[in-house]
């Protein structure tokens, strides 16, 4: 439990736990983009998948450690290109996380920011959500409404990434 006067954003100082400000800021930006787009209920797993995919994109694209001071509008094009359908987002995330984790191990261990980013990546990769089968033949065996039609188990990142991309477009 943190107490007033014990917070630390860099792990230095009075011995209090480090606060993962960069991750929290990336998550906040992602949350705001998705809420502004009003694409999914904020309590849904799909929303979480979109938020985590966007937060990872935002966090990992901050190569200069400037995340808390960035202007969101100036980064939208970068985030759009990273989340675009034809881009190898999952490979980019894995490569960037592996590099950051290797640097962290050499420097004494991962920061709280990196620990939370890794947890989000694991959730996105290991969690599957039941979603409409976009590859199904249209006009299948009966009327297909929003909640009807063929469904498939889909990795959370495959649902979250296009949701995040669309939210950026709508911003």
N, C-alpha and C positions, 0 to 999 in steps of 0.2 A: 504494500500500500504506500502510495506517495503522500507525503505531507508537505504543507507549504514550507518553502525554503529548501526542500530536498530535490526538487526537480532539476534535471540536467539534460541538456540537449546533445551533449557530446561525450558524456561519460566522465568528464573531469569535474573538478570542483570539490564539493563537500561530501563525496562518497555516495550520493543518492543515485538511484538507478537512472540510466540514460533513457530519455523519452524519444521514441522513433518519430520525430517531427517530419522528416522527409516523406516517410511512408504515409503518415496520417494526412499530410497535405495532398499527396497524390490521390489517396482514397477520397478525400473531400472534393477535389476537382472532378474526379470520375463520378462521384455520387451526384454532384450538382449538374453535370452534363446530362446524366441519365434522367434525373428528375425534371430538368427543363424540357427534355424531349418527350416526357410523359408516355414512354413506350410500354412500360410494364409496371405493375404494382411494386412499390419499393419493398414489399415483404416477400416477393416471389424469389425462387431460386434462380430464375432467369435474370432478374435484376442483379442479384449477387454475382452471377457469372459475368454479366456485362460490367459491373463495377470493378470486379477483380481483374478482368482482362484489361480494362482501361487504366486502372491504377498501376498495373504492372508495366503497361506501355509508357505511361507518364513517368513513373519512377525510373525505369531502365533507360529512358531516352535522356535523362538528366545526367549527361556525362561530365558536366562542369561543377556539380554540387550547388547549383543555383536554384533548385526547385522552389524553396520558400519565397524567393524574390522574383520569380518569373511572371511575365504577363501572359495569361492564358491565351489570349487572342493571338499572340505572336507564335504560339506553338501548335495551333490547330492544324496547319498544313502538314507539319511533321507527324503528328499523331494520326492524321488521316492516311498518310502514305504508309505508315507502319501497320495500320489495321486494315488496309485494303485487301480485298478478297484474294487477289493473285499473289500477294506477298507471303513469304514463308515466316509468318509471325511466330509460330511455335519454335522453329529453329532459331530465330533471332533471340527469343526469350531464353532458350536453353543455353545458347552460346554466351550471352551477356551475363546470365546468372552464374554459369560455371566460372567465368573470368572473375566476377566479383567475389564469389565464394573462395576461389583460390587465393586472391589477394587478401581476403579477410583471414584465412587460415595462416598465411604468412605473417600477418600483422597481429596475431593474437586471438582471432575469433571473429565471427560475424557480429555486426552491429545489430541493435534491435530492429532497425529499419530493414536490413537484409534478412533477418530472421522472419519478419512478417511477410516480406515479399516472397520468400521461399515457401512459406505456408500457403499463401494465395496460389502460387504456381502449382503446388502439389494438389490443392483442392480442385483447381481447374482441370488438371490432368487426370486425377483419379475418380472424380465424380462424374456420373452419367445422369442425364436428365431425359425424361421421356418427351419427345418432341415430334411434331408432324414430319412425316417422311417426304422431304422435298423432291426426292427422286422417284416417288410413286407415280404410277400411270394415272393421269387425270380421268375422272369419270369412272372410277373403280366400281366396287360392288355396292352402290347405293348413294344416297345423298351425303355429301360431305360438308358439314358445317365447320365452324371454328374448332369445336371440340370433337369432331368426328373425323373419320378417315384414318389411313394407316399411320402408325406411330413407330418410331425407332428410338432405341437408347443411344444418346449422342453425348460425347464428351462435353463437359460444361464449357470449355474454352471455345468449342465450335459453335455454341449458341451465343456465348457472351461477346465474342469478338465482333460479329456483324452488328449486334445490338449496340455495342460501344461505338462502332464506326458510324452507324446511322445517327446516334445521339450527337456525335461531333458535327455531322452534316446539318442537323436541325438547330444547332446552337446559334 
